[in-house]
Every structure is written in C-alpha cells, then in structure tokens.
Amino acid sequence: MTTLTTRLSQATEPTREMLWEAWQGVMMQDLGGGDENSQRSLYSHQCRYLALLDAEAWASAVEMLVPEGWEWALYGPTDGFRAQAQLETSAMRAKPDFEPVSAFGEHIALALAIACLKARGLS
C-alpha cells in the first residue's frame, strides 16, 4: 500500500482528499481522545481546515499542520525546481549537526504537508 507521503510527493496538484487525510493523521495524533475542551478544539480546527480546503487555500490549510513551536520556510517552485518546505526548532538549530526536516513537492502545500508528516513521525 502506498503511504500518504508517497502519494503527496508524486502528486502534481494538491487535492482536498489528500490534504484532508493529512489533517486527520496529524489532528488525531495531537487532539484525539481527551476531555470536552479537546473535542471542542478539534472541532474548531476541523471547521477552519475544511473551510480553507473548500476555498482551495491549500497552503493556508496545511500551515495548520505545522507542529506547535516549529518554524517553517517555503521555497519555489521555480523554473524546473520543485517546491521545498523546511521545518525546524530552535533546539534543532543549537546542535552542530543541525539538519532541518525537509520535503519537496510539485506545489508548496504538498511539500509542507510532507514535511509536517515527517516532523511528526507520520511518514
């Protein structure tokens, strides 16, 4: 079976279905179970994410998947180069062998979704 990160990296354009699947994996890891406040927060995040997907604001939606406390940078795509997303924390930058979590895709939203899944250990 093909993983979500593989499908995202092979896609030429983001789709609502793929990005919704990414949200489900991330949010269920972050907010799954829990008390009533966690469930309200999950519902609120879900409504906002779906509204952004419905508006085809792909990158804005995927920004919600960036782990809390992480910084991100987006590059491209430009003339023959795929889009790239990099995620990192200040603790990561303090290490001498620092390597950000990096991913490539045909679209900024795809690259960022892959990097978010990788940063969370969901790839």
Helices and strands as residue ranges (DSSP letters): H 4-10, H 16-31, H 36-54, H 58-62, G 63-65, E 71-75, E 83-88, H 90-93, E 101-105, H 108-119
